[in-house]
Amino acid sequence: MKLFDVYPLFPIEPVKGEGSWLWDKEGNKYLDLYGGHAVISIGHGHPHYLEKLKDQLDKISFYSNSVQNSMQEQLAEKLGRISGYPNHQLFLCNSGAEANENALKLASFVTGKKKVIAFKKSFHGRTSGAVAATDNPKIVAPFNAGHEIEFLPLNDEAAFNQAITKDIAAVIIEGIQGVGGIQLPNESFLQLLSKKCKEVGALLILDEVQSGYGRTGKFFAHQFSGIMPDLITTAKGMGNGFPVGGVLIAPDIKPWSGMLGTTFGGNYLACAASIAVLEVIEKENLMKNAQSLGNYWIEKLKGFSPITQVRGRGLIIGFDLTEPFSGLRKDLLFKHKIFTGEAKPNTVRLLPSLALKKDEADILLQALSIEINQLA
């Protein structure tokens, strides 16, 4: 059997990681400023994280959610306190896509409606057909006919005011668009969404899968706007590489037995990984570090003439390049041994560990100076 070839792969196989660094099987050392799409939140191989996982493996690694698991309660309490949502409820799953799908499903149960407003260039996962393909009216109704989604331009208040009506079940928006090129919703736009959803009885879903978990300097990106969504989805940085996701659910949404389900969600190892991440974020003050280094990077990046625009907050940053520098991401990787991300056609994305150090941030700036001077 061979792998199903759907991913374009770099000819690099990492075999070791420590902090913001990776080593491949040939012994080459790379600076990781991408973290697998913002997954590596506290750094590769953090000793506290590894100790928590090893300790849990010595006890029990997995059991289904058919038995009590006090680690889930411990995780919920810690996440609620650190995130600023102590009164919300937590549903644990395995990924951001699963979290978003469950959030949409919850919106259908609560409102009895199925129309959804989303935004252009948004990305919420790859499982949008799963609910519609499930033949069980009790579990999928009223989404069994599929989601009816209208895509609007981000930050277009006039378009949103026209689209938001009483037949809308949910509005789903990313705290900061990731795959869409690091696009930020205006704070006033998020406030409008919150206000209008309340008026028409729709639920507001904040997708914080990539932009959450302290990456912006606050725990969630939407918290800069002062709103409180009905549902918040999270994953990626939640487990520092261990597959885990979750939905934070407003206290007025009442659960019933069988409303949602998952086999692997909230298993012992996932809880151990997630608790360790929160403990490190809090103990090492990583949200403050993310905000400080993000401000530093943004200011410095704006000084490079081939960079036409810099967007982001904290350590989720995108910058656009003029056409002569369209190959910069590959040059950074193969010439300077620096991992970054991209968004087509010409945006470089930076999503490093929140534990990134200033001298490591400077390595990127030095590499940019070299490449720009060579083409000047």
LUMVOTI-466073 format. One record per residue (C-alpha): residue in three letters; chain; x, y, z. Coordinates in Angstrom, 2 decimals. Layout:
BEGIN
+------+-------+---------+---------+---------+
| rest | kette |       x |       y |       z |
+------+-------+---------+---------+---------+
|  ala |     A |       X |       Y |       Z |
...
+------+-------+---------+---------+---------+
This chain:
BEGIN
+------+-------+---------+---------+---------+
| rest | kette |       x |       y |       z |
+------+-------+---------+---------+---------+
|  met |     A |    0.00 |    0.00 |    0.00 |
|  lys |     A |    1.16 |    3.54 |   -0.73 |
|  leu |     A |    0.06 |    6.87 |    0.68 |
|  phe |     A |   -2.82 |    8.75 |   -0.95 |
|  asp |     A |   -0.89 |   11.59 |   -2.58 |
|  val |     A |   -2.83 |   14.77 |   -1.78 |
|  tyr |     A |   -0.19 |   16.90 |   -0.03 |
|  pro |     A |    2.70 |   18.75 |   -1.69 |
|  leu |     A |    5.66 |   17.79 |    0.50 |
|  phe |     A |    9.07 |   19.34 |    1.05 |
|  pro |     A |   11.93 |   16.79 |    0.90 |
|  ile |     A |   12.64 |   17.30 |    4.61 |
|  glu |     A |   11.95 |   14.76 |    7.34 |
|  pro |     A |   12.17 |   16.19 |   10.88 |
|  val |     A |   13.36 |   13.65 |   13.46 |
|  lys |     A |   13.99 |   15.84 |   16.52 |
|  gly |     A |   12.63 |   19.06 |   18.00 |
|  glu |     A |   13.56 |   21.35 |   20.85 |
|  gly |     A |   11.96 |   24.71 |   21.54 |
|  ser |     A |   11.72 |   26.57 |   18.22 |
|  trp |     A |   14.20 |   24.26 |   16.48 |
|  leu |     A |   13.93 |   21.12 |   14.34 |
|  trp |     A |   16.57 |   18.69 |   13.06 |
|  asp |     A |   16.10 |   16.53 |    9.96 |
|  lys |     A |   17.45 |   13.00 |    9.45 |
|  glu |     A |   20.55 |   14.42 |    7.74 |
|  gly |     A |   21.35 |   16.46 |   10.84 |
|  asn |     A |   20.36 |   19.87 |    9.40 |
|  lys |     A |   18.99 |   22.35 |   11.94 |
|  tyr |     A |   15.92 |   24.47 |   11.12 |
|  leu |     A |   14.23 |   27.40 |   12.86 |
|  asp |     A |   10.51 |   26.58 |   13.02 |
|  leu |     A |    8.46 |   29.75 |   12.59 |
|  tyr |     A |    5.34 |   27.91 |   11.42 |
|  gly |     A |    4.70 |   25.19 |   14.00 |
|  gly |     A |    2.58 |   23.01 |   11.73 |
|  his |     A |   -0.14 |   25.64 |   11.16 |
|  ala |     A |    0.12 |   27.16 |   14.70 |
|  val |     A |    0.00 |   23.76 |   16.39 |
|  ile |     A |    3.24 |   24.09 |   18.38 |
|  ser |     A |    2.17 |   26.56 |   21.03 |
|  ile |     A |    4.76 |   26.00 |   23.79 |
|  gly |     A |    7.70 |   24.68 |   21.75 |
|  his |     A |    8.93 |   21.28 |   20.63 |
|  gly |     A |    9.81 |   18.81 |   23.38 |
|  his |     A |    8.91 |   21.02 |   26.33 |
|  pro |     A |   10.03 |   19.05 |   29.43 |
|  his |     A |    6.87 |   19.72 |   31.47 |
|  tyr |     A |    4.69 |   18.66 |   28.53 |
|  leu |     A |    6.67 |   15.45 |   27.96 |
|  glu |     A |    6.63 |   14.62 |   31.66 |
|  lys |     A |    2.83 |   14.97 |   31.80 |
|  leu |     A |    2.36 |   12.67 |   28.80 |
|  lys |     A |    4.83 |   10.05 |   30.08 |
|  asp |     A |    3.21 |   10.09 |   33.53 |
|  gln |     A |   -0.21 |    9.54 |   31.97 |
|  leu |     A |    1.06 |    6.70 |   29.77 |
|  asp |     A |    2.25 |    4.91 |   32.91 |
|  lys |     A |   -1.35 |    4.93 |   34.17 |
|  ile |     A |   -3.82 |    4.68 |   31.29 |
|  ser |     A |   -3.57 |    6.13 |   27.80 |
|  phe |     A |   -7.13 |    6.05 |   26.51 |
|  tyr |     A |  -10.69 |    5.22 |   27.40 |
|  ser |     A |  -13.94 |    6.23 |   25.77 |
|  asn |     A |  -16.23 |    8.92 |   27.17 |
|  ser |     A |  -18.56 |    6.26 |   28.57 |
|  val |     A |  -16.86 |    6.52 |   31.98 |
|  gln |     A |  -16.09 |    9.39 |   34.33 |
|  asn |     A |  -12.79 |   11.19 |   33.68 |
|  ser |     A |  -11.87 |   13.82 |   36.24 |
|  met |     A |   -9.08 |   15.05 |   33.97 |
|  gln |     A |  -11.74 |   16.46 |   31.66 |
|  glu |     A |  -13.16 |   18.45 |   34.57 |
|  gln |     A |   -9.67 |   19.63 |   35.54 |
|  leu |     A |   -9.04 |   20.76 |   31.96 |
|  ala |     A |  -12.40 |   22.54 |   31.75 |
|  glu |     A |  -11.77 |   24.42 |   35.01 |
|  lys |     A |   -8.26 |   25.49 |   34.02 |
|  leu |     A |   -9.27 |   26.46 |   30.48 |
|  gly |     A |  -12.25 |   28.45 |   31.75 |
|  arg |     A |  -10.13 |   30.37 |   34.26 |
|  ile |     A |   -7.18 |   31.15 |   31.98 |
|  ser |     A |   -9.33 |   31.99 |   28.93 |
|  gly |     A |  -11.71 |   34.29 |   30.83 |
|  tyr |     A |  -14.73 |   32.03 |   30.20 |
|  pro |     A |  -15.24 |   30.32 |   33.58 |
|  asn |     A |  -19.02 |   29.96 |   33.12 |
|  his |     A |  -18.93 |   28.40 |   29.64 |
|  gln |     A |  -19.21 |   24.64 |   29.11 |
|  leu |     A |  -16.64 |   22.49 |   27.29 |
|  phe |     A |  -17.21 |   19.78 |   24.70 |
|  leu |     A |  -13.98 |   17.95 |   23.81 |
|  cys |     A |  -13.31 |   16.49 |   20.38 |
|  asn |     A |  -10.29 |   15.80 |   18.16 |
|  ser |     A |   -9.72 |   18.64 |   15.69 |
|  gly |     A |  -10.71 |   22.11 |   14.60 |
|  ala |     A |  -12.88 |   20.77 |   11.80 |
|  glu |     A |  -14.76 |   18.56 |   14.26 |
|  ala |     A |  -15.12 |   21.47 |   16.68 |
|  asn |     A |  -16.61 |   23.72 |   13.99 |
|  glu |     A |  -18.95 |   21.03 |   12.77 |
|  asn |     A |  -20.23 |   20.43 |   16.30 |
|  ala |     A |  -20.65 |   24.18 |   16.80 |
|  leu |     A |  -22.78 |   24.41 |   13.66 |
|  lys |     A |  -24.73 |   21.38 |   14.79 |
|  leu |     A |  -25.38 |   22.96 |   18.19 |
|  ala |     A |  -26.62 |   26.10 |   16.46 |
|  ser |     A |  -29.15 |   24.02 |   14.53 |
|  phe |     A |  -30.40 |   22.32 |   17.69 |
|  val |     A |  -30.73 |   25.57 |   19.62 |
|  thr |     A |  -32.38 |   27.66 |   16.90 |
|  gly |     A |  -34.19 |   25.02 |   14.84 |
|  lys |     A |  -32.78 |   26.69 |   11.72 |
|  lys |     A |  -30.08 |   25.74 |    9.19 |
|  lys |     A |  -28.95 |   28.89 |    7.35 |
|  val |     A |  -25.45 |   30.09 |    8.15 |
|  ile |     A |  -23.49 |   33.25 |    7.36 |
|  ala |     A |  -19.75 |   32.83 |    6.83 |
|  phe |     A |  -17.11 |   35.05 |    5.24 |
|  lys |     A |  -15.07 |   34.98 |    2.05 |
|  lys |     A |  -11.56 |   33.50 |    2.28 |
|  ser |     A |  -12.52 |   31.80 |    5.55 |
|  phe |     A |  -11.47 |   28.23 |    6.35 |
|  his |     A |  -13.25 |   26.13 |    8.99 |
|  gly |     A |  -12.13 |   22.57 |    8.18 |
|  arg |     A |  -12.82 |   19.78 |    5.73 |
|  thr |     A |  -15.83 |   17.94 |    7.15 |
|  ser |     A |  -18.81 |   20.09 |    6.16 |
|  gly |     A |  -20.59 |   17.19 |    4.44 |
|  ala |     A |  -20.33 |   14.75 |    7.34 |
|  val |     A |  -23.50 |   15.83 |    9.13 |
|  ala |     A |  -25.62 |   15.90 |    5.98 |
|  ala |     A |  -24.48 |   12.37 |    5.12 |
|  thr |     A |  -25.59 |   10.89 |    8.46 |
|  asp |     A |  -28.96 |    9.09 |    8.32 |
|  asn |     A |  -30.22 |    9.65 |   11.87 |
|  pro |     A |  -32.90 |   12.36 |   12.22 |
|  lys |     A |  -32.54 |   12.57 |   16.01 |
|  ile |     A |  -28.85 |   13.44 |   15.75 |
|  val |     A |  -28.70 |   15.58 |   12.60 |
|  ala |     A |  -32.06 |   17.37 |   12.40 |
|  pro |     A |  -32.61 |   20.00 |   11.23 |
|  phe |     A |  -29.28 |   19.94 |    9.34 |
|  asn |     A |  -30.13 |   16.73 |    7.49 |
|  ala |     A |  -30.76 |   18.74 |    4.32 |
|  gly |     A |  -27.25 |   20.22 |    4.54 |
|  his |     A |  -25.93 |   23.63 |    5.51 |
|  glu |     A |  -27.21 |   26.62 |    3.57 |
|  ile |     A |  -24.21 |   28.94 |    3.75 |
|  glu |     A |  -23.96 |   32.48 |    2.44 |
|  phe |     A |  -20.45 |   33.92 |    2.13 |
|  leu |     A |  -20.07 |   37.65 |    2.70 |
|  pro |     A |  -17.06 |   39.98 |    2.36 |
|  leu |     A |  -15.18 |   40.37 |    5.62 |
|  asn |     A |  -15.80 |   43.69 |    7.41 |
|  asp |     A |  -18.63 |   44.68 |    5.02 |
|  glu |     A |  -21.21 |   46.00 |    7.47 |
|  ala |     A |  -23.76 |   46.88 |    4.80 |
|  ala |     A |  -23.70 |   43.38 |    3.30 |
|  phe |     A |  -24.01 |   41.81 |    6.73 |
|  asn |     A |  -26.91 |   44.03 |    7.79 |
|  gln |     A |  -28.76 |   42.97 |    4.66 |
|  ala |     A |  -28.04 |   39.26 |    5.11 |
|  ile |     A |  -28.74 |   38.81 |    8.82 |
|  thr |     A |  -32.39 |   37.82 |    9.19 |
|  lys |     A |  -34.49 |   35.77 |   11.59 |
|  asp |     A |  -34.00 |   32.60 |    9.53 |
|  ile |     A |  -30.24 |   32.54 |   10.24 |
|  ala |     A |  -29.07 |   29.80 |   12.63 |
|  ala |     A |  -25.48 |   30.96 |   13.05 |
|  val |     A |  -22.79 |   33.37 |   11.99 |
|  ile |     A |  -19.32 |   31.81 |   11.96 |
|  ile |     A |  -16.17 |   33.89 |   11.71 |
|  glu |     A |  -12.48 |   33.36 |   12.41 |
|  gly |     A |  -10.88 |   35.43 |   15.14 |
|  ile |     A |   -8.19 |   36.13 |   12.54 |
|  gln |     A |   -8.35 |   34.49 |    9.13 |
|  gly |     A |   -5.39 |   32.13 |    8.74 |
|  val |     A |   -5.46 |   30.35 |    5.39 |
|  gly |     A |   -7.07 |   33.49 |    3.97 |
|  gly |     A |   -3.82 |   35.40 |    4.42 |
|  ile |     A |   -4.00 |   36.70 |    8.03 |
|  gln |     A |   -6.99 |   39.00 |    7.61 |
|  leu |     A |   -8.34 |   40.68 |   10.75 |
|  pro |     A |  -12.02 |   41.38 |   11.37 |
|  asn |     A |  -12.50 |   44.92 |   12.59 |
|  glu |     A |  -13.40 |   45.18 |   16.28 |
|  ser |     A |  -16.47 |   47.21 |   15.36 |
|  phe |     A |  -17.48 |   44.52 |   12.85 |
|  leu |     A |  -17.33 |   41.80 |   15.52 |
|  gln |     A |  -19.39 |   44.01 |   17.82 |
|  leu |     A |  -21.99 |   44.42 |   15.06 |
|  leu |     A |  -22.13 |   40.65 |   14.51 |
|  ser |     A |  -22.67 |   40.06 |   18.22 |
|  lys |     A |  -25.40 |   42.69 |   18.44 |
|  lys |     A |  -27.32 |   41.52 |   15.36 |
|  cys |     A |  -27.11 |   37.83 |   16.29 |
|  lys |     A |  -28.77 |   38.61 |   19.60 |
|  glu |     A |  -31.48 |   40.63 |   17.84 |
|  val |     A |  -32.46 |   37.85 |   15.40 |
|  gly |     A |  -31.84 |   34.84 |   17.66 |
|  ala |     A |  -28.83 |   33.50 |   15.78 |
|  leu |     A |  -25.74 |   32.06 |   17.49 |
|  leu |     A |  -22.34 |   33.70 |   17.00 |
|  ile |     A |  -19.55 |   31.16 |   16.49 |
|  leu |     A |  -15.96 |   32.38 |   16.85 |
|  asp |     A |  -13.52 |   30.04 |   15.15 |
|  glu |     A |  -10.35 |   30.46 |   17.24 |
|  val |     A |   -8.77 |   27.22 |   16.03 |
|  gln |     A |   -5.68 |   28.99 |   14.68 |
|  ser |     A |   -5.91 |   32.42 |   16.31 |
|  gly |     A |   -6.62 |   31.29 |   19.87 |
|  tyr |     A |   -4.71 |   29.87 |   22.81 |
|  gly |     A |   -2.75 |   33.01 |   23.63 |
|  arg |     A |   -1.32 |   33.56 |   20.16 |
|  thr |     A |   -2.45 |   37.20 |   19.91 |
|  gly |     A |   -1.51 |   38.29 |   23.43 |
|  lys |     A |   -5.02 |   37.64 |   24.70 |
|  phe |     A |   -6.28 |   34.09 |   25.04 |
|  phe |     A |   -8.67 |   34.51 |   22.10 |
|  ala |     A |   -8.32 |   37.04 |   19.29 |
|  his |     A |  -11.96 |   38.18 |   19.55 |
|  gln |     A |  -11.38 |   39.37 |   23.13 |
|  phe |     A |   -9.85 |   42.59 |   21.80 |
|  ser |     A |  -13.38 |   43.54 |   20.70 |
|  gly |     A |  -14.99 |   42.93 |   24.10 |
|  ile |     A |  -17.67 |   40.56 |   22.78 |
|  met |     A |  -18.75 |   37.22 |   24.27 |
|  pro |     A |  -19.73 |   34.69 |   21.57 |
|  asp |     A |  -22.20 |   31.86 |   22.08 |
|  leu |     A |  -19.73 |   29.25 |   20.81 |
|  ile |     A |  -15.93 |   29.33 |   20.55 |
|  thr |     A |  -14.00 |   26.60 |   18.74 |
|  thr |     A |  -10.41 |   25.71 |   19.48 |
|  ala |     A |   -7.84 |   23.07 |   18.50 |
|  lys |     A |   -4.30 |   23.40 |   16.99 |
|  gly |     A |   -2.26 |   24.95 |   19.84 |
|  met |     A |   -4.49 |   23.30 |   22.43 |
|  gly |     A |   -2.41 |   20.09 |   22.56 |
|  asn |     A |    1.00 |   21.29 |   21.26 |
|  gly |     A |    0.91 |   18.58 |   18.61 |
|  phe |     A |   -1.39 |   16.05 |   20.28 |
|  pro |     A |   -4.74 |   15.86 |   18.39 |
|  val |     A |   -7.39 |   17.61 |   20.46 |
|  gly |     A |  -10.15 |   20.14 |   19.88 |
|  gly |     A |  -12.99 |   21.68 |   21.79 |
|  val |     A |  -16.09 |   23.85 |   21.76 |
|  leu |     A |  -16.67 |   26.42 |   24.51 |
|  ile |     A |  -20.44 |   26.66 |   24.90 |
|  ala |     A |  -22.44 |   29.47 |   26.51 |
|  pro |     A |  -24.02 |   28.56 |   29.87 |
|  asp |     A |  -27.58 |   29.15 |   28.64 |
|  ile |     A |  -27.28 |   26.32 |   26.06 |
|  lys |     A |  -28.57 |   23.22 |   27.82 |
|  pro |     A |  -27.21 |   19.77 |   26.90 |
|  trp |     A |  -29.17 |   16.56 |   26.60 |
|  ser |     A |  -27.93 |   13.00 |   26.53 |
|  gly |     A |  -26.68 |   12.05 |   23.06 |
|  met |     A |  -26.79 |   15.62 |   21.74 |
|  leu |     A |  -23.14 |   15.38 |   20.63 |
|  gly |     A |  -20.72 |   12.49 |   20.53 |
|  thr |     A |  -17.11 |   11.53 |   19.91 |
|  thr |     A |  -15.06 |    8.38 |   20.41 |
|  phe |     A |  -11.60 |    9.83 |   21.05 |
|  gly |     A |  -12.49 |   13.33 |   22.28 |
|  gly |     A |  -11.35 |   14.08 |   25.81 |
|  asn |     A |   -9.28 |   10.89 |   26.20 |
|  tyr |     A |   -6.67 |   10.75 |   28.97 |
|  leu |     A |   -3.66 |   11.61 |   26.83 |
|  ala |     A |   -5.44 |   14.51 |   25.13 |
|  cys |     A |   -6.39 |   15.91 |   28.54 |
|  ala |     A |   -2.85 |   15.49 |   29.89 |
|  ala |     A |   -1.41 |   17.29 |   26.86 |
|  ser |     A |   -3.96 |   20.11 |   27.06 |
|  ile |     A |   -3.51 |   20.64 |   30.80 |
|  ala |     A |    0.28 |   20.76 |   30.36 |
|  val |     A |   -0.04 |   23.41 |   27.63 |
|  leu |     A |   -2.19 |   25.65 |   29.83 |
|  glu |     A |    0.20 |   25.23 |   32.76 |
|  val |     A |    3.19 |   26.26 |   30.62 |
|  ile |     A |    1.34 |   29.21 |   29.04 |
|  glu |     A |    0.47 |   30.48 |   32.50 |
|  lys |     A |    3.75 |   29.75 |   34.30 |
|  glu |     A |    6.01 |   31.12 |   31.54 |
|  asn |     A |    3.77 |   34.11 |   30.75 |
|  leu |     A |    3.69 |   33.16 |   27.07 |
|  met |     A |    0.76 |   35.40 |   26.13 |
|  lys |     A |    2.77 |   38.46 |   27.13 |
|  asn |     A |    5.76 |   37.11 |   25.20 |
|  ala |     A |    3.61 |   36.57 |   22.10 |
|  gln |     A |    2.30 |   40.14 |   22.25 |
|  ser |     A |    5.75 |   41.66 |   22.83 |
|  leu |     A |    7.56 |   39.74 |   20.08 |
|  gly |     A |    4.64 |   40.18 |   17.69 |
|  asn |     A |    4.75 |   43.95 |   18.10 |
|  tyr |     A |    8.52 |   43.86 |   17.57 |
|  trp |     A |    8.27 |   41.77 |   14.39 |
|  ile |     A |    5.44 |   43.84 |   12.91 |
|  glu |     A |    7.35 |   47.09 |   13.44 |
|  lys |     A |   10.56 |   45.67 |   11.90 |
|  leu |     A |    8.80 |   43.99 |    8.95 |
|  lys |     A |    7.17 |   47.27 |    7.94 |
|  gly |     A |   10.67 |   48.66 |    7.36 |
|  phe |     A |   11.43 |   46.29 |    4.44 |
|  ser |     A |   10.57 |   47.97 |    1.13 |
|  pro |     A |    9.53 |   44.80 |   -0.79 |
|  ile |     A |    6.94 |   44.09 |    1.92 |
|  thr |     A |    3.81 |   45.91 |    0.82 |
|  gln |     A |    1.60 |   45.13 |    3.84 |
|  val |     A |    1.96 |   43.53 |    7.27 |
|  arg |     A |   -1.11 |   42.16 |    9.08 |
|  gly |     A |   -1.58 |   40.32 |   12.33 |
|  arg |     A |   -1.55 |   40.43 |   16.09 |
|  gly |     A |    0.91 |   38.80 |   18.44 |
|  leu |     A |    2.50 |   35.74 |   16.83 |
|  ile |     A |    0.02 |   35.30 |   13.99 |
|  ile |     A |    1.44 |   37.50 |   11.26 |
|  gly |     A |    1.20 |   37.68 |    7.48 |
|  phe |     A |    3.17 |   39.93 |    5.14 |
|  asp |     A |    2.70 |   40.52 |    1.41 |
|  leu |     A |    5.61 |   40.70 |   -1.03 |
|  thr |     A |    6.15 |   42.26 |   -4.41 |
|  glu |     A |    6.42 |   39.86 |   -7.36 |
|  pro |     A |   10.26 |   39.62 |   -7.52 |
|  phe |     A |   10.15 |   38.07 |   -4.04 |
|  ser |     A |    7.41 |   35.52 |   -4.72 |
|  gly |     A |    9.88 |   32.68 |   -4.05 |
|  leu |     A |   10.93 |   34.01 |   -0.66 |
|  arg |     A |    9.33 |   31.22 |    1.38 |
|  lys |     A |   11.38 |   28.56 |   -0.42 |
|  asp |     A |   14.54 |   30.66 |   -0.15 |
|  leu |     A |   13.99 |   31.01 |    3.59 |
|  leu |     A |   13.57 |   27.27 |    3.91 |
|  phe |     A |   16.31 |   25.93 |    1.67 |
|  lys |     A |   18.92 |   28.69 |    1.94 |
|  his |     A |   18.40 |   29.83 |    5.53 |
|  lys |     A |   16.79 |   26.73 |    7.09 |
|  ile |     A |   13.72 |   28.66 |    8.32 |
|  phe |     A |   10.22 |   27.18 |    8.19 |
|  thr |     A |    7.39 |   29.64 |    7.45 |
|  gly |     A |    3.92 |   29.31 |    5.94 |
|  glu |     A |    2.20 |   30.91 |    2.99 |
|  ala |     A |   -1.14 |   32.03 |    1.64 |
|  lys |     A |   -1.54 |   32.36 |   -2.10 |
|  pro |     A |   -0.45 |   34.22 |   -4.04 |
|  asn |     A |    2.24 |   36.19 |   -2.22 |
|  thr |     A |    1.73 |   36.17 |    1.57 |
|  val |     A |    4.24 |   34.68 |    4.00 |
|  arg |     A |    2.71 |   33.53 |    7.29 |
|  leu |     A |    4.47 |   33.42 |   10.66 |
|  leu |     A |    2.98 |   31.15 |   13.36 |
|  pro |     A |    5.85 |   30.22 |   15.69 |
|  ser |     A |    5.79 |   28.86 |   19.20 |
|  leu |     A |    4.62 |   31.37 |   21.79 |
|  ala |     A |    7.92 |   30.66 |   23.57 |
|  leu |     A |    9.93 |   32.13 |   20.68 |
|  lys |     A |   12.94 |   34.16 |   21.84 |
|  lys |     A |   13.96 |   37.60 |   20.55 |
|  asp |     A |   17.28 |   36.37 |   19.15 |
|  glu |     A |   15.35 |   33.71 |   17.23 |
|  ala |     A |   12.97 |   36.36 |   15.88 |
|  asp |     A |   16.02 |   38.34 |   14.74 |
|  ile |     A |   17.27 |   35.38 |   12.67 |
|  leu |     A |   14.28 |   35.86 |   10.34 |
|  leu |     A |   14.97 |   39.59 |   10.01 |
|  gln |     A |   18.63 |   38.90 |    9.17 |
|  ala |     A |   17.63 |   36.37 |    6.50 |
|  leu |     A |   15.15 |   38.86 |    4.99 |
|  ser |     A |   17.87 |   41.51 |    4.82 |
|  ile |     A |   20.19 |   39.11 |    2.96 |
|  glu |     A |   17.55 |   38.10 |    0.41 |
|  ile |     A |   16.36 |   41.67 |   -0.19 |
|  asn |     A |   19.89 |   43.02 |   -0.62 |
|  gln |     A |   20.67 |   40.28 |   -3.15 |
|  leu |     A |   17.75 |   41.36 |   -5.36 |
|  ala |     A |   18.15 |   45.10 |   -4.77 |
+------+-------+---------+---------+---------+
